[in-house]
Amino acid sequence: MSPFLTALIAGGSILIVILATDLGRRRVTRPRLIRSVIAVFVILGLCVHSLPLGGNDPSLQLLGIGTGVICGLVAAALMPVEWDASGAAHTVAGFGYAALWAALSAARVLFAYGSEHWFNDGMIRFSMEYEISGADAYSNAFVFMALAMALTRTAAIVARCRGRNGARQWSA
């Protein structure tokens, strides 16, 4: 699968799932959080076909994960957790949250498209110079970035809810 198609499928799918489950004021429930995590792993299974480990491929893929964690923390900061009178947790995600996810998804897709159509020669030179094995390493880095962002956002919600509720369980 081409890097563009991989970025389009992974980025678009995660964007749809995240925005559909997060926009507005939403009650924090196990099924809501689990649904996002399941979607992330389904996309991982569909889009990552190999794990290149030669040259600087691992560094590039780890860079994708690290960037995703940072972006996930920013996304989580744009989605505060509030509690109602009964003590139930709710997240509130608005325009800034949606804009961040949309912008990063679009940037991944545009970069993948550009690497195939606008600056292919430059990508080849860069890959040779920095010992990147090829399209799979770049595709994985972008998929891992999107996945790390989604998982970090989920972990931040869980951490904030546990911090407030202690051992109390969320609703099902």
trRosetta pair geometry for C-beta under 8 A, 3 or more apart (Angstrom, degrees):
i j d omega theta_ij theta_ji phi_ij phi_ji
1 5 5.1 -116 -179 87 94 120
1 6 5.1 116 118 -61 116 92
1 9 7.9 -40 176 14 146 139
1 47 7.1 -97 77 -138 150 62
1 49 7.2 141 19 -17 101 133
1 139 7.4 122 91 -141 94 157
2 5 4.6 89 57 10 86 102
2 6 6.8 -150 92 -5 43 88
2 112 7.7 121 135 169 87 109
2 116 6.3 33 -178 -90 125 148
2 135 6.9 -78 -149 -168 49 146
3 6 5.6 -56 -144 40 31 113
3 7 6.1 30 159 -18 67 107
3 112 4.3 -152 131 -148 93 100
3 115 6.0 -21 81 76 146 131
3 116 6.6 -177 55 -48 101 109
3 135 5.0 -133 -43 -160 104 95
3 138 5.3 -8 -117 99 140 114
3 139 4.6 -137 -113 -74 75 89
3 142 7.3 99 -166 19 94 141
4 7 5.9 -57 -147 38 27 108
4 8 6.2 27 155 -20 64 110
4 109 7.1 65 -154 -160 69 66
4 112 4.3 159 -93 132 50 105
4 113 4.8 81 -119 -82 118 59
4 115 7.7 -168 -58 57 86 91
4 116 5.3 -64 -31 5 122 143
5 8 5.6 -53 -143 37 31 114
5 9 6.2 26 159 -15 66 107
6 9 6.1 -58 -145 39 26 104
6 10 5.9 13 164 -6 65 115
6 47 5.0 114 -151 -156 92 104
6 112 7.0 -151 63 -143 83 152
6 139 4.3 32 83 -150 161 115
6 142 7.1 118 113 76 106 121
6 143 6.4 -66 162 -57 110 113
7 10 6.1 -59 -133 48 25 102
7 11 5.3 15 172 -9 65 121
7 108 4.7 -163 -158 140 115 95
7 109 4.8 170 127 -96 114 53
7 111 7.4 -168 -127 66 166 83
7 112 3.7 -173 7 -11 147 156
7 113 7.8 -113 67 -30 137 72
7 139 7.1 -123 -47 -130 79 72
7 142 5.2 -29 -100 133 96 152
7 143 7.8 -123 -93 -61 54 71
8 11 6.4 -54 -124 46 16 102
8 12 5.6 10 172 -12 56 121
8 109 5.4 79 -84 -124 66 110
8 112 7.4 -130 -31 79 76 143
9 12 6.3 -61 -135 43 16 105
9 13 6.0 13 166 -16 58 116
9 43 7.3 172 132 -144 90 95
9 46 6.9 -111 140 120 137 125
9 47 6.1 180 89 -86 118 114
10 13 6.2 -61 -143 38 20 107
10 14 6.2 11 164 -10 61 112
10 43 5.2 113 -125 177 74 121
10 46 8.0 179 -79 83 81 103
10 47 4.8 19 -66 -73 114 169
10 108 7.9 -79 85 131 105 146
10 142 7.0 130 77 120 141 95
10 143 4.7 -108 -133 -113 167 84
10 146 5.4 145 146 54 107 156
10 147 7.9 -60 -170 -45 118 88
11 14 6.2 -62 -144 41 24 104
11 15 6.0 27 158 -22 63 112
11 104 8.0 -153 -142 116 111 72
11 105 4.0 140 178 -152 107 85
11 106 7.8 165 158 -48 142 26
11 108 4.9 176 -81 76 140 129
11 109 5.4 -127 61 -50 155 97
11 142 7.4 -45 -55 160 107 111
11 146 5.8 -136 -93 -94 62 146
12 15 5.6 -56 -144 37 27 114
12 16 6.3 26 159 -19 64 106
12 105 6.8 118 -72 -178 42 129
12 109 7.6 61 -45 -74 90 135
13 16 5.9 -56 -150 35 28 108
13 17 6.3 22 157 -13 65 109
13 39 6.9 -166 150 178 102 107
13 43 5.3 173 90 -95 139 125
14 17 5.8 -56 -143 40 32 108
14 18 5.9 27 161 -16 68 112
14 39 7.0 145 -106 130 61 115
14 40 6.9 56 -110 -98 106 71
14 43 6.2 -44 -56 -24 93 174
14 105 7.2 -170 75 -101 97 117
14 146 4.9 157 30 169 164 118
14 147 7.5 -127 -96 -78 146 50
14 149 7.9 92 156 74 144 109
14 150 5.6 -113 -157 -58 118 136
15 18 6.1 -60 -141 40 23 106
15 19 6.1 12 166 -8 63 113
15 101 5.6 145 -127 152 81 107
15 102 6.5 88 -148 -94 128 55
15 105 4.4 5 -66 -78 131 164
16 19 6.4 -62 -141 43 22 101
16 20 5.9 20 162 -18 62 115
17 20 5.9 -61 -143 39 23 109
17 21 6.2 2 165 -3 62 114
17 35 7.4 -161 -167 136 110 94
17 36 6.0 143 144 -118 115 68
17 39 4.4 146 -130 153 167 171
17 150 7.9 28 88 -131 118 138
18 21 6.4 -72 -147 46 23 97
18 22 5.6 -11 169 5 65 127
18 36 6.6 70 -94 -130 66 115
18 101 5.7 -157 97 -137 137 152
18 150 6.1 -125 -78 -114 120 99
18 153 7.3 52 -137 80 121 160
19 22 6.2 -73 -124 51 24 94
19 23 5.2 25 -172 -31 70 114
19 98 5.8 67 -120 -121 111 92
19 101 6.3 -173 -61 91 96 151
19 102 7.9 46 -69 -59 137 90
20 23 7.4 -18 -98 17 13 103
21 26 6.9 111 166 -169 56 169
21 32 5.6 149 -167 -163 115 90
21 35 6.3 173 -96 88 147 124
21 36 5.8 -133 65 -65 161 104
22 26 6.3 -120 -136 19 31 146
22 79 6.4 -47 -172 -124 120 147
22 91 6.4 -50 -147 105 80 135
22 93 4.4 26 151 18 95 160
22 97 6.7 -121 133 144 126 139
23 26 7.8 82 68 -32 31 121
23 93 5.3 -95 -107 91 35 108
23 94 7.7 90 -149 -104 73 23
23 97 7.4 179 -100 90 66 120
23 98 6.0 36 -99 -72 111 116
24 92 7.5 -67 150 -140 29 57
24 93 6.8 -4 27 59 27 77
24 94 8.0 82 -83 -87 29 57
25 82 7.7 -38 -141 47 107 125
25 90 5.3 21 -179 164 89 128
25 91 7.4 177 -147 86 46 43
25 92 5.0 -9 -99 -102 76 81
26 32 6.8 156 154 -148 123 156
26 90 6.3 160 80 -158 31 78
26 91 5.4 -12 60 56 89 88
26 92 8.0 171 20 -81 65 36
26 93 7.5 -9 11 15 110 102
27 32 7.5 163 90 -18 67 152
27 88 5.9 -21 -141 157 106 122
27 89 7.2 108 -161 86 59 55
27 90 5.3 -45 -95 -99 46 81
27 171 6.9 -18 156 51 127 126
28 32 6.7 -130 -148 65 39 135
28 33 7.1 34 -166 -44 81 111
28 81 6.9 6 -40 -135 141 110
28 88 7.6 175 44 172 80 76
28 89 4.0 -22 32 97 127 108
28 90 6.5 -154 -13 -93 82 23
28 91 6.0 93 -66 -23 96 93
28 157 6.2 -176 -126 171 126 116
28 161 5.6 -147 120 -85 158 141
28 170 5.6 -89 114 -139 90 141
29 32 4.6 97 58 3 83 104
29 33 7.1 -162 89 -1 45 86
29 170 5.8 -179 -124 141 38 118
29 171 5.2 -52 -111 84 94 81
29 172 6.4 48 -166 153 108 13
30 33 6.0 -66 -149 43 31 104
30 34 5.7 26 159 -17 71 114
30 170 5.8 156 -40 79 77 113
30 171 7.8 -141 3 95 84 39
30 172 5.8 -27 36 -125 114 53
31 34 5.7 -58 -135 43 29 109
31 35 6.0 40 161 -31 65 105
31 172 6.7 64 -20 174 103 59
32 35 5.9 -51 -150 26 24 115
32 36 7.2 22 154 -14 57 103
33 36 6.1 -56 -159 32 35 109
33 37 6.6 28 150 -14 67 108
33 154 5.5 120 -157 -151 93 104
33 157 6.6 -158 -103 89 117 133
33 158 6.8 92 -147 -66 155 99
34 37 5.6 -58 -149 40 37 110
34 38 6.1 39 154 -21 71 105
35 38 5.9 -53 -146 36 28 111
35 39 6.4 31 154 -20 62 106
36 39 5.7 -55 -151 34 31 113
36 40 6.5 35 151 -23 64 104
36 150 6.0 -159 168 179 107 110
36 153 7.9 -89 157 87 153 109
36 154 5.6 -178 93 -80 132 124
37 40 5.6 -50 -152 30 34 116
37 41 6.7 24 155 -11 65 104
37 150 7.8 167 -93 133 47 108
37 151 6.9 74 -114 -107 84 80
37 154 6.0 111 -64 -153 95 175
38 41 6.1 -61 -151 40 32 104
38 42 6.3 35 152 -21 67 106
39 42 5.7 -53 -146 35 32 112
39 43 6.4 30 156 -16 65 107
39 150 7.8 -106 86 176 101 157
40 43 6.0 -60 -153 38 27 109
40 44 6.4 32 149 -23 63 106
40 147 5.0 113 -167 -137 106 85
40 150 4.9 -172 -88 93 124 139
40 151 6.2 126 -175 -57 171 89
41 44 5.2 -44 -143 33 38 119
41 45 6.4 40 156 -19 65 102
42 45 5.8 -56 -154 37 31 111
42 46 6.4 23 152 -14 65 110
43 46 5.7 -59 -144 41 33 109
43 47 5.7 3 168 2 70 120
43 143 7.2 -168 138 -154 100 104
43 146 7.7 -74 124 105 146 126
43 147 7.1 -169 85 -83 114 101
44 47 6.6 -73 -132 48 19 92
44 48 5.5 -18 -173 14 64 120
44 143 6.7 129 -111 159 61 120
44 147 5.9 55 -73 -97 106 149
45 48 7.3 -48 -97 46 13 86
47 139 7.0 -148 167 163 97 110
47 143 4.9 176 113 -110 132 143
48 51 7.1 35 172 -71 113 78
48 139 7.6 170 -102 120 62 102
48 140 5.6 74 -122 -111 101 88
48 143 5.7 -163 -61 96 97 156
48 144 8.0 71 -84 -55 135 83
49 136 7.0 -97 63 -126 90 115
50 136 5.1 -14 66 -164 106 152
50 140 8.0 -92 81 -58 60 130
51 61 7.7 43 -155 -103 81 170
51 140 6.8 115 -118 -121 58 157
52 57 4.0 -107 114 -162 102 157
52 61 7.8 164 63 -40 82 129
52 133 4.7 -150 -165 46 143 140
52 134 7.4 171 -86 45 160 78
52 136 5.2 128 -27 96 118 114
52 137 4.6 -68 59 -71 139 91
52 140 7.1 -168 25 12 92 146
53 57 5.9 -130 -106 79 11 124
53 58 5.7 33 -138 -53 64 103
54 57 5.6 61 59 4 53 127
54 131 7.4 -117 134 166 84 99
54 133 5.1 88 65 -66 112 126
55 130 7.6 108 161 131 122 55
55 131 3.0 -156 -156 151 125 103
55 132 6.3 -141 104 -73 135 23
55 133 6.0 164 31 -49 122 81
56 59 4.6 -47 -170 41 81 120
56 60 5.9 86 131 -26 87 96
56 130 5.4 -59 39 154 151 86
56 131 4.8 110 1 81 93 92
56 132 5.7 -52 71 -72 97 68
57 60 5.8 -56 -148 35 32 111
57 61 6.3 26 158 -14 67 108
57 131 7.9 -92 -27 128 71 79
57 132 6.1 119 -80 -140 67 61
57 133 5.3 -9 -68 5 127 106
57 137 4.2 -111 -132 -113 92 128
58 61 5.7 -59 -146 41 33 109
58 62 6.1 32 156 -17 68 108
59 62 5.7 -55 -144 40 29 110
59 63 6.3 38 152 -25 63 104
60 63 5.5 -50 -151 31 31 116
60 64 6.8 36 149 -20 61 100
60 132 5.8 59 -37 -116 154 113
60 137 5.3 60 78 164 140 109
60 138 7.1 -56 157 -86 140 50
60 141 5.0 -70 147 -76 88 136
61 64 5.5 -46 -156 29 37 116
61 65 6.8 37 147 -17 64 101
61 137 6.5 -103 -51 -157 95 73
61 140 5.1 -21 -111 116 109 115
61 141 5.1 -122 -102 -83 46 73
61 144 5.7 83 -168 11 79 159
62 65 5.4 -49 -149 36 39 112
62 66 6.2 39 153 -18 69 105
63 66 5.7 -53 -143 39 31 111
63 67 6.1 32 157 -19 65 107
63 141 6.4 2 73 -146 89 118
64 67 5.9 -56 -145 38 27 110
64 68 6.3 29 154 -20 62 109
64 140 7.0 174 37 120 162 64
64 141 3.3 180 -51 -168 134 65
64 142 6.2 -101 -133 -51 130 22
64 143 7.6 36 161 55 147 48
64 144 4.2 91 111 75 121 106
64 145 4.1 -97 -172 -48 82 89
64 148 7.3 147 132 9 71 132
65 68 5.6 -58 -151 36 29 114
65 69 6.5 32 153 -22 65 102
65 144 4.8 -53 -67 153 76 117
65 145 6.9 -118 -69 -82 24 49
65 148 4.7 138 -150 -64 59 150
66 69 5.7 -50 -149 31 33 111
66 70 6.6 30 154 -15 64 104
66 148 7.7 -21 -21 145 12 166
67 70 5.8 -55 -151 37 33 110
67 71 6.2 28 153 -14 67 109
67 145 5.1 -18 83 -126 106 110
67 148 7.6 107 73 75 55 136
68 71 5.7 -57 -142 43 31 108
68 72 6.0 36 155 -24 65 107
68 144 6.4 -137 -11 131 146 63
68 145 3.9 180 -61 -158 102 46
68 146 6.5 -84 -116 -10 123 13
68 147 6.6 10 -170 65 161 52
68 148 2.8 106 101 72 131 108
68 149 4.2 -106 -162 -38 82 74
68 151 8.0 48 140 39 121 92
68 152 6.7 161 136 -3 79 127
69 72 5.6 -54 -146 35 28 115
69 73 6.6 31 154 -20 62 102
69 148 5.1 -62 -50 161 66 118
69 149 7.5 -125 -60 -81 20 48
69 152 4.9 145 -135 -78 56 146
70 73 5.8 -54 -154 32 31 111
70 74 6.7 31 149 -16 64 103
71 74 5.5 -50 -150 36 37 113
71 75 6.3 40 150 -21 67 103
71 100 7.4 168 -170 169 92 112
71 104 5.9 96 -162 -109 147 158
71 145 7.3 48 28 179 138 93
71 149 4.7 -31 91 -110 107 114
71 152 7.8 121 76 60 60 142
72 75 5.5 -50 -145 36 33 113
72 76 6.3 36 153 -20 65 104
72 148 6.2 -122 -23 133 134 68
72 149 4.1 -178 -65 -148 88 46
72 150 6.9 -94 -108 -4 116 14
72 151 6.9 -37 -122 67 160 54
72 152 2.6 104 111 73 149 121
72 153 4.7 -121 -159 -38 90 72
72 155 7.9 51 146 40 135 100
72 156 7.0 172 146 -12 93 124
73 76 5.6 -50 -145 36 32 112
73 77 6.5 36 152 -22 63 103
73 152 6.0 -65 -46 156 64 130
73 156 6.6 145 -115 -73 56 141
74 77 5.7 -53 -152 33 32 113
74 78 6.7 26 151 -15 63 106
74 100 6.5 -162 119 -154 110 149
75 78 5.8 -62 -154 38 34 108
75 79 6.5 8 154 -1 67 113
75 97 6.3 83 -157 -143 75 81
75 100 5.6 -171 -95 106 81 141
75 101 6.6 69 -118 -63 126 88
75 149 6.4 80 2 -177 143 97
75 152 7.7 110 49 92 110 101
75 153 4.9 -41 97 -93 123 117
76 79 5.9 -73 -145 49 33 98
76 152 6.9 -109 -28 131 125 84
76 153 5.1 -175 -66 -126 89 61
76 156 3.4 2 -138 95 156 161
76 157 6.8 -138 -131 -46 105 68
76 160 8.0 172 180 -22 114 129
78 93 7.0 63 121 -133 87 78
78 94 7.8 -118 166 49 94 75
78 96 4.8 -138 -152 111 126 109
78 97 4.3 170 121 -79 117 78
78 100 6.1 156 20 -1 163 144
79 91 5.1 15 166 -176 105 113
79 92 6.6 174 -158 73 60 45
79 93 4.3 -11 -113 -86 104 91
79 97 5.1 73 -64 -105 94 142
79 153 7.3 49 39 -158 140 105
79 157 7.6 -34 108 -82 121 100
80 91 7.2 162 88 -149 37 62
80 92 5.6 -9 62 49 83 101
81 89 5.4 -13 -173 -165 111 107
81 90 7.1 148 -158 76 60 38
81 91 5.6 -38 -98 -93 66 68
81 92 8.0 170 -97 10 20 78
81 157 6.5 135 -75 -141 124 69
81 160 4.5 150 17 123 146 136
81 161 6.3 -132 -163 -66 157 73
81 164 7.4 -151 114 -3 128 143
82 89 7.4 141 77 -156 36 56
82 90 5.2 -27 67 66 86 92
82 91 7.7 143 19 -106 74 19
82 92 6.0 34 -1 -19 117 117
83 87 5.8 -14 -174 -146 119 35
83 88 6.7 152 -152 72 69 34
83 89 5.7 -37 -95 -95 76 54
83 90 7.2 156 -96 17 25 80
83 164 6.4 -160 -53 157 136 151
84 87 7.2 -52 70 14 65 17
84 88 5.1 -3 37 55 106 89
84 90 6.4 62 -33 -11 97 121
87 165 7.1 109 169 -108 105 97
87 168 7.4 -38 148 133 132 162
88 170 7.8 87 -144 -148 74 75
88 171 6.4 -4 -127 -14 113 122
89 160 7.7 138 -149 109 138 94
89 161 4.7 -54 -54 -115 172 103
89 164 7.0 134 -88 68 113 137
89 165 6.9 -82 -41 -38 119 127
89 170 6.5 -59 34 -115 114 108
91 157 6.3 -41 -74 -123 132 118
93 97 4.0 -88 -162 73 93 163
93 98 7.0 113 150 -43 102 79
94 97 5.9 108 53 17 43 102
94 98 7.1 -88 132 1 31 100
95 98 5.8 -62 -145 43 31 107
95 99 5.8 31 158 -23 69 110
96 99 5.7 -54 -141 37 27 112
96 100 6.4 31 157 -22 62 103
97 100 6.0 -53 -152 30 27 111
97 101 6.7 19 155 -10 62 107
98 101 6.0 -60 -150 41 32 107
98 102 6.0 27 156 -16 68 113
99 102 5.8 -58 -140 42 28 109
99 103 5.9 29 161 -21 66 110
100 103 6.0 -57 -142 37 24 109
100 104 6.3 15 163 -11 62 110
101 104 6.2 -61 -145 41 26 104
101 105 6.1 25 158 -17 64 112
102 105 5.8 -58 -145 39 27 110
102 106 6.1 26 158 -17 65 110
103 106 5.8 -57 -145 40 27 109
103 107 6.2 30 155 -23 64 107
104 107 5.5 -49 -143 34 33 114
104 108 6.6 35 157 -19 63 101
104 146 7.9 158 130 -99 112 77
104 149 7.2 155 123 -111 156 169
105 108 6.0 -54 -153 33 30 110
105 109 6.5 24 153 -13 64 108
105 146 7.4 68 -101 -112 77 117
106 109 5.8 -58 -147 41 33 109
106 110 6.0 31 156 -18 68 110
107 110 5.8 -55 -141 40 28 110
107 111 6.2 30 158 -20 64 107
108 111 5.9 -56 -147 36 27 110
108 112 6.4 25 155 -16 63 108
108 142 4.8 127 -155 -157 115 117
108 145 7.0 -176 -96 78 130 132
108 146 6.8 -20 -53 -58 172 110
109 112 5.8 -57 -148 38 30 110
109 113 6.2 29 154 -18 65 108
110 113 5.6 -54 -143 39 31 111
110 114 6.0 32 157 -20 65 109
111 114 5.6 -56 -144 40 28 112
111 115 6.2 32 156 -25 64 105
111 142 7.5 -177 78 -94 122 132
112 115 5.8 -51 -147 31 29 112
112 116 6.9 17 156 -9 60 107
112 138 7.5 151 -108 136 81 116
112 139 7.5 68 -120 -99 121 71
112 142 6.6 -32 -63 -37 115 173
113 116 6.1 -69 -159 41 31 103
113 117 5.9 -24 165 24 71 117
113 118 7.5 51 121 -3 75 106
114 117 6.4 -80 -125 58 25 79
114 118 4.1 -41 -148 42 74 120
114 119 5.5 16 159 21 94 96
115 118 7.7 -10 -37 50 18 80
115 119 6.4 -40 -106 72 41 83
115 120 6.5 90 167 -95 45 57
115 123 4.6 81 -151 -74 90 156
115 138 6.7 -163 165 159 173 162
116 120 6.1 27 -159 -85 20 106
117 120 6.9 74 -36 -40 8 107
119 122 4.2 -33 176 40 99 122
119 123 6.0 111 116 -27 83 90
120 123 5.7 -56 -150 34 31 112
120 124 6.5 32 153 -21 65 103
121 124 5.7 -52 -150 32 33 112
121 125 6.5 31 153 -15 66 105
122 125 5.7 -53 -147 38 33 110
122 126 6.1 35 154 -19 66 108
123 126 5.6 -53 -143 40 30 113
123 127 6.0 33 156 -23 65 108
123 138 7.8 -7 -162 -69 124 158
124 127 5.8 -55 -146 36 27 112
124 128 6.4 24 156 -16 63 107
125 128 6.0 -58 -149 38 29 107
125 129 6.0 25 157 -18 65 112
126 129 5.8 -60 -143 40 27 110
126 130 6.0 -10 169 13 66 114
126 132 7.2 3 121 27 80 129
127 130 6.7 -73 -135 54 20 86
127 131 7.8 -57 170 125 53 2
127 132 4.1 -92 -139 68 75 100
127 133 7.5 -86 -175 49 112 9
127 134 6.6 70 -170 -87 149 40
128 131 7.6 22 -173 -74 25 38
132 137 5.2 -155 -170 86 92 150
132 138 7.1 64 166 -51 135 87
133 136 7.0 -24 92 55 109 99
133 137 5.4 123 47 -27 86 128
134 137 6.3 115 61 13 42 99
134 138 7.7 -92 134 4 35 98
135 138 5.8 -63 -152 42 38 107
135 139 5.8 37 155 -21 74 109
136 139 5.6 -54 -140 39 31 112
136 140 6.0 32 160 -20 66 107
137 140 5.9 -54 -146 37 26 111
137 141 6.5 31 153 -23 61 105
138 141 5.6 -52 -149 31 32 113
138 142 6.7 24 156 -12 64 105
139 142 6.1 -63 -155 39 30 105
139 143 6.2 25 153 -14 68 110
140 143 5.6 -57 -141 42 32 108
140 144 5.8 32 160 -19 69 110
141 144 5.9 -56 -142 40 24 110
141 145 6.3 32 153 -26 60 105
142 145 5.5 -47 -147 30 32 116
142 146 6.6 29 155 -15 63 103
143 146 5.9 -56 -152 37 33 108
143 147 6.2 27 153 -15 67 110
144 147 5.6 -57 -141 42 32 110
144 148 5.9 33 159 -20 67 108
145 148 6.0 -56 -143 38 25 108
145 149 6.3 28 155 -22 61 107
146 149 5.7 -55 -151 33 29 114
146 150 6.6 24 154 -15 64 106
147 150 5.8 -56 -149 38 32 107
147 151 6.1 24 157 -13 68 110
148 151 5.8 -57 -139 43 30 107
148 152 5.9 33 160 -22 66 109
149 152 6.0 -56 -144 36 24 110
149 153 6.4 27 156 -20 60 107
150 153 5.8 -55 -151 35 29 113
150 154 6.5 28 152 -17 63 106
151 154 5.6 -54 -149 37 34 112
151 155 6.2 35 153 -19 67 106
152 155 5.6 -52 -144 39 32 111
152 156 6.3 35 154 -22 65 104
153 156 5.8 -53 -148 33 29 112
153 157 6.7 31 153 -19 62 103
154 157 5.8 -53 -153 32 33 111
154 158 6.5 31 151 -16 65 106
155 158 5.7 -54 -148 38 33 112
155 159 6.2 35 154 -21 67 107
156 159 5.6 -52 -143 37 31 112
156 160 6.3 29 158 -17 64 106
157 160 6.0 -59 -149 38 28 107
157 161 6.3 23 155 -15 65 110
158 161 5.9 -61 -147 40 29 108
158 162 6.1 23 158 -15 66 110
159 162 5.9 -57 -142 41 27 107
159 163 6.1 34 155 -27 62 108
160 163 5.6 -51 -146 31 30 117
160 164 6.7 18 159 -9 62 107
161 164 6.1 -64 -152 42 30 102
161 165 5.6 -7 166 12 70 120
161 170 6.3 -1 169 -70 147 118
162 165 6.2 -67 -120 57 26 88
162 166 7.1 61 -176 -116 59 7
165 168 4.1 -104 173 60 102 105
165 169 7.9 -152 145 -2 138 9
165 170 7.5 139 52 -68 174 71
